[in-house]
Amino acid sequence: MAVRQPRYSQEEFARRGDHWYETQIRQNVEAGNHGKIVAIDIETGAFEVADEILDASDRLFKRIPEAQPWIVRIGHRAVDRFGARSRRNPA
């Protein structure tokens, strides 16, 4: 198995991934896919949608073996949540 290395800085990776998602992909995937994962190749804009990160990224790598994937959870600000979640209702 080949080891994949990032070709861009973290900042450039995020800028490209967010740009593809906001300008080309979001309007195509949001309806009916809330909470699912989209894996985006930051170089080509190709993407795959799945319920899990590995499924989406594996399908993207099958299509584009040299992909540089950016992962987004549709309808959320973050892919995963860390730590405890407050049960308190905001006032």
C-alpha positions in Angstrom: 0.0 0.0 0.0 1.4 3.4 -1.0 1.8 6.1 1.7 0.0 9.2 0.7 1.6 12.5 1.6 -0.1 15.9 1.7 1.1 18.3 -1.0 -0.2 21.5 0.6 0.0 23.3 3.9 -2.9 22.8 6.4 -4.1 26.3 5.6 -4.1 25.8 1.9 -5.7 22.4 2.3 -8.6 24.0 4.3 -8.9 27.0 1.9 -9.2 24.7 -1.1 -11.5 22.2 0.5 -13.8 25.0 1.9 -13.8 26.7 -1.5 -14.9 23.6 -3.4 -17.6 22.8 -0.9 -19.1 26.3 -0.7 -18.9 27.1 -4.5 -19.5 23.8 -6.2 -20.6 20.9 -4.0 -22.9 22.2 -1.2 -25.9 23.0 -3.4 -25.6 19.5 -4.9 -25.4 17.4 -1.7 -27.3 19.2 1.2 -30.8 18.2 0.4 -31.5 14.8 2.0 -27.9 14.2 3.2 -27.8 16.1 6.5 -25.2 14.5 8.8 -23.5 12.4 6.0 -19.9 12.8 5.1 -18.5 14.3 1.8 -14.9 13.6 0.8 -13.6 16.2 -1.6 -10.4 16.0 -3.7 -9.0 19.5 -3.2 -7.3 19.4 -6.6 -10.1 18.3 -8.9 -13.3 19.0 -6.9 -14.4 15.4 -7.3 -16.4 14.2 -4.3 -18.1 11.2 -2.7 -20.9 11.1 -0.2 -21.3 8.3 2.4 -22.5 7.7 6.0 -18.9 7.2 7.3 -15.5 8.9 6.7 -13.8 5.8 5.5 -16.5 4.8 3.0 -16.5 8.3 1.4 -12.7 8.5 1.3 -12.2 4.9 0.1 -14.6 5.5 -2.8 -12.8 8.8 -3.7 -9.4 7.0 -3.7 -10.8 4.3 -6.0 -11.7 7.0 -8.5 -8.7 9.2 -7.9 -5.8 7.3 -6.4 -3.7 10.4 -5.8 -6.6 12.4 -4.3 -6.0 15.0 -1.5 -9.2 14.5 0.5 -10.9 17.2 2.5 -13.7 15.9 4.7 -17.0 17.7 5.6 -20.0 16.6 7.5 -23.0 17.9 5.6 -25.0 20.5 7.6 -22.5 20.7 10.5 -19.6 23.0 11.3 -17.3 20.1 12.3 -16.9 16.5 11.3 -16.7 15.2 14.8 -17.4 16.4 18.3 -14.9 16.0 21.1 -15.7 16.1 24.9 -18.9 16.3 26.8 -22.0 18.0 25.5 -23.9 20.3 27.7 -27.5 19.2 28.5 -28.4 22.6 29.7 -30.8 24.5 27.6 -29.5 27.9 26.5 -31.5 30.8 28.0 
